[in-house]
Structures are given as structure tokens and as C-alpha cells.
């Protein structure tokens, strides 16, 4: 089955969905701090929706392209790979944690939700933001340029 857009364009879609989830998370955080529960709920559902779409597009991209190469050299390489490694470890961790936190809110377990969200939210936010940073670094600032 052919994809509706070229595989090479999927990193832009992936980064956009990551960015959207970060914006929704940030607004959700602001709204809950202001006591606006319905707006908080809407933004967090938006963050989860963007994250689910991200995951679907990411799997399609990886199944069709493999892993990208980083073109940066010198000091930037260990910086990039440090961010990438922390991002990947965090992404693995949040995959079950975000649905667990969501489920606690959905089922009315608000105290348990709040206790878990206090440490899951910052990790999820880092993963989303670092995903955008990795994209900018690998695709725009230091793209891989094959020699020869």
C-alpha cells in the first residue's frame, strides 16, 4: 500500500505531532494550576491524541526507512547522542506510564492520578520536547550528507 505522502516527509509530520503534544501538555498544566479542569482535560486528551498519531506515523516511518544518520561532527555528536539516548529511554518509560496516568483520571481516581502525574508529566514533556530538538538537530542543523 502506498503512503499518502513521501516517506521522506514523515519526519516533519512526526515532529509536528510531537510539538502539538508539547503545546497541549503545557496548556493542560496551566489550566489545571488555574483550576480549569475541563480545559485541562481537553488539552490532555489533545496531547494523548497527538501522541497516539505520532506513534502510528513513527512506526510507519521506521518500517519504511530505518534509522536516520546524524551528520554533525566534533563536540556536537556526543551532545546530540546524549539527548537522543535520554529521549529514547524516556519514550520507552512513558509508553505504559501515560496510559496508566490517563486511566486513573478517566476512572475518577483523581488522587492517584495527581500523584502519578506529578512525575509522569515532566518526563512526558521532556520526551516530547527532546523529540523536537532531535528532529531539528538531525534534519535541519546537522543533516547527514553522504560523501563519495
Helices and strands as residue ranges (DSSP letters): G 7-9, H 10-33, H 37-65, H 75-106, H 110-135, I 136-141
